[in-house]
Amino acid sequence: MRLYTATITSNNEIRAGVHLIEMHVPALASAVQPGQYCMVRCCHALASDPLLRRPFFVHSVRPALGLCTLLVHVQGRGTSWLGGQREGGTLDILGPLGHGWEVRPTVRNLLLVSESSMISSITLLAQSAIEQELAVTLVAHFSNAAEVYPPALLPPEVEYHIITADGSLGEQGEVQGALGDYLVWADAACCSVSRETAVVLYATFERMRGRNFAQALVLRPLVCASGVCLSCSFETLSGMKVICRDGPVFDLREVARSVTI
Ligand SMILES: Cc1cc2nc3c(=O)[nH]c(=O)nc-3n(C[C@H](O)[C@H](O)[C@H](O)COP(=O)(O)OP(=O)(O)OC[C@H]3O[C@@H](n4cnc5c(N)ncnc54)[C@H](O)[C@@H]3O)c2cc1C
């Protein structure tokens, strides 16, 4: 983990309230692993509001050029400030942090599952898996066509299966209904979904594929990001875990069968 000063090279609002921010920050671009996150200071250097840094995944990297991108959904004060930053501005970033996605060396076919804005947690994994010549399918659920993550931002080799709740683009329905044949094809699954969906997926995955097949993400507002304040702790079958240090990626079983989240 290090403190970086990143220089913004572009900020594109890809749809209302969603910014793709590209930054020149070579050491981070080389160091970050898929599923790890960074804590970004969301105010100017001499200001202190908001006081706490905000967590973001690195959405993609181009290590040869020293570039990283963040995909920022504007929610409140911190993300509004970040979305308003322009080319040439600097960002103060702490990272990479946490325990990300682990793909076993024997995996050839990788299934990625995501819901809505959580997709930024797996885009770097898609990029890295394609670079390692894995076959990658992303099954992603959105509420409607306007919210769909642009296919052009994914490596072209990724098979992208879009599901919308209202059927305005791709297949209509829920994510679990679309997994069918992919579960037979995949050697491993990485799921960036709500806990409710994780519980449903776990029942199917364990029945069809047994243990250690899938990992899942747990997201909650983070305060210290160093495992000290315990505000992001939750009780699993194997004991107390903190999301900021032990996660945000866990075995799906731990997430689905956790006592409190
Ligand atoms: C490990 C991790 C990685 C993340 N990566 C990304 C990312 O790549 N892109 C992105 O757009 N967002 C990401 N988020 C969520 C992002 O950090 C929050 O949206 C942000 O902190 C909100 O800050 P704010 O000051 O704009 O809003 P605030 O004023 O602090 O809060 C606005 C609203 O957002 C809610 N909120 C805050 N944090 C979260 C959270 N973690 N999950 C759900 N709701 C939240 C608050 O409860 C409140 O209702 C990530 C969160 C975590 C924990």
Ligand as a Chemical Component Dictionary entry (heavy atoms), coordinates in Angstrom:
data_LIG
# 
_chem_comp.id                   LIG 
_chem_comp.type                 NON-POLYMER 
_chem_comp.pdbx_formal_charge   0 
_chem_comp.three_letter_code    LIG 
# 
loop_
_chem_comp_atom.comp_id 
_chem_comp_atom.atom_id 
_chem_comp_atom.alt_atom_id 
_chem_comp_atom.type_symbol 
_chem_comp_atom.charge 
_chem_comp_atom.model_Cartn_x 
_chem_comp_atom.model_Cartn_y 
_chem_comp_atom.model_Cartn_z 
_chem_comp_atom.pdbx_ordinal 
LIG C1  C1  C 0 -14.512 -1.561 -1.721 1  
LIG C2  C2  C 0 -15.439 -0.559 -2.414 2  
LIG C3  C3  C 0 -15.198 -0.217 -3.739 3  
LIG C4  C4  C 0 -16.037 0.681  -4.392 4  
LIG N1  N1  N 0 -15.796 0.974  -5.711 5  
LIG C5  C5  C 0 -16.594 1.851  -6.362 6  
LIG C6  C6  C 0 -16.355 2.159  -7.738 7  
LIG O1  O1  O 0 -15.437 1.627  -8.383 8  
LIG N2  N2  N 0 -17.165 3.081  -8.322 9  
LIG C7  C7  C 0 -18.197 3.689  -7.636 10 
LIG O2  O2  O 0 -18.892 4.519  -8.218 11 
LIG N3  N3  N 0 -18.443 3.414  -6.335 12 
LIG C8  C8  C 0 -17.659 2.518  -5.683 13 
LIG N4  N4  N 0 -17.907 2.239  -4.359 14 
LIG C9  C9  C 0 -18.973 2.978  -3.646 15 
LIG C10 C10 C 0 -18.430 4.373  -3.304 16 
LIG O3  O3  O 0 -17.310 4.262  -2.456 17 
LIG C11 C11 C 0 -19.518 5.175  -2.590 18 
LIG O4  O4  O 0 -20.553 5.432  -3.520 19 
LIG C12 C12 C 0 -18.941 6.496  -2.118 20 
LIG O5  O5  O 0 -18.090 6.276  -1.021 21 
LIG C13 C13 C 0 -20.057 7.439  -1.718 22 
LIG O6  O6  O 0 -19.425 8.616  -1.255 23 
LIG P1  P1  P 0 -20.165 10.033 -1.351 24 
LIG O7  O7  O 0 -19.440 10.990 -0.488 25 
LIG O8  O8  O 0 -20.371 10.418 -2.761 26 
LIG O9  O9  O 0 -21.587 9.708  -0.775 27 
LIG P2  P2  P 0 -22.036 9.774  0.741  28 
LIG O10 O10 O 0 -22.598 11.133 0.967  29 
LIG O11 O11 O 0 -20.983 9.274  1.665  30 
LIG O12 O12 O 0 -23.190 8.694  0.672  31 
LIG C14 C14 C 0 -24.242 8.803  -0.319 32 
LIG C15 C15 C 0 -25.055 7.533  -0.296 33 
LIG O13 O13 O 0 -24.256 6.417  -0.753 34 
LIG C16 C16 C 0 -24.315 5.364  0.200  35 
LIG N5  N5  N 0 -23.060 4.609  0.176  36 
LIG C17 C17 C 0 -21.843 5.032  0.561  37 
LIG N6  N6  N 0 -20.919 4.050  0.406  38 
LIG C18 C18 C 0 -21.588 2.976  -0.094 39 
LIG C19 C19 C 0 -21.249 1.655  -0.441 40 
LIG N7  N7  N 0 -20.017 1.178  -0.287 41 
LIG N8  N8  N 0 -22.195 0.838  -0.927 42 
LIG C20 C20 C 0 -23.460 1.260  -1.050 43 
LIG N9  N9  N 0 -23.866 2.509  -0.715 44 
LIG C21 C21 C 0 -22.961 3.350  -0.263 45 
LIG C22 C22 C 0 -24.543 6.059  1.539  46 
LIG O14 O14 O 0 -25.121 5.174  2.487  47 
LIG C23 C23 C 0 -25.501 7.171  1.138  48 
LIG O15 O15 O 0 -26.824 6.698  1.066  49 
LIG C24 C24 C 0 -17.119 1.299  -3.687 50 
LIG C25 C25 C 0 -17.342 0.960  -2.348 51 
LIG C26 C26 C 0 -16.527 0.032  -1.724 52 
LIG C27 C27 C 0 -16.803 -0.334 -0.298 53 
# 
loop_
_chem_comp_bond.comp_id 
_chem_comp_bond.atom_id_1 
_chem_comp_bond.atom_id_2 
_chem_comp_bond.value_order 
_chem_comp_bond.pdbx_ordinal 
LIG C1  C2  SING 1  
LIG C2  C3  SING 2  
LIG C2  C26 DOUB 3  
LIG C3  C4  DOUB 4  
LIG C4  N1  SING 5  
LIG C4  C24 SING 6  
LIG N1  C5  DOUB 7  
LIG C5  C6  SING 8  
LIG C5  C8  SING 9  
LIG C6  O1  DOUB 10 
LIG C6  N2  SING 11 
LIG N2  C7  SING 12 
LIG C7  O2  DOUB 13 
LIG C7  N3  SING 14 
LIG N3  C8  DOUB 15 
LIG C8  N4  SING 16 
LIG N4  C9  SING 17 
LIG N4  C24 SING 18 
LIG C9  C10 SING 19 
LIG C10 O3  SING 20 
LIG C10 C11 SING 21 
LIG C11 O4  SING 22 
LIG C11 C12 SING 23 
LIG C12 O5  SING 24 
LIG C12 C13 SING 25 
LIG C13 O6  SING 26 
LIG O6  P1  SING 27 
LIG P1  O7  DOUB 28 
LIG P1  O8  SING 29 
LIG P1  O9  SING 30 
LIG O9  P2  SING 31 
LIG P2  O10 DOUB 32 
LIG P2  O11 SING 33 
LIG P2  O12 SING 34 
LIG O12 C14 SING 35 
LIG C14 C15 SING 36 
LIG C15 O13 SING 37 
LIG C15 C23 SING 38 
LIG O13 C16 SING 39 
LIG C16 N5  SING 40 
LIG C16 C22 SING 41 
LIG N5  C17 SING 42 
LIG N5  C21 SING 43 
LIG C17 N6  DOUB 44 
LIG N6  C18 SING 45 
LIG C18 C19 SING 46 
LIG C18 C21 DOUB 47 
LIG C19 N7  SING 48 
LIG C19 N8  DOUB 49 
LIG N8  C20 SING 50 
LIG C20 N9  DOUB 51 
LIG N9  C21 SING 52 
LIG C22 O14 SING 53 
LIG C22 C23 SING 54 
LIG C23 O15 SING 55 
LIG C24 C25 DOUB 56 
LIG C25 C26 SING 57 
LIG C26 C27 SING 58 
# 
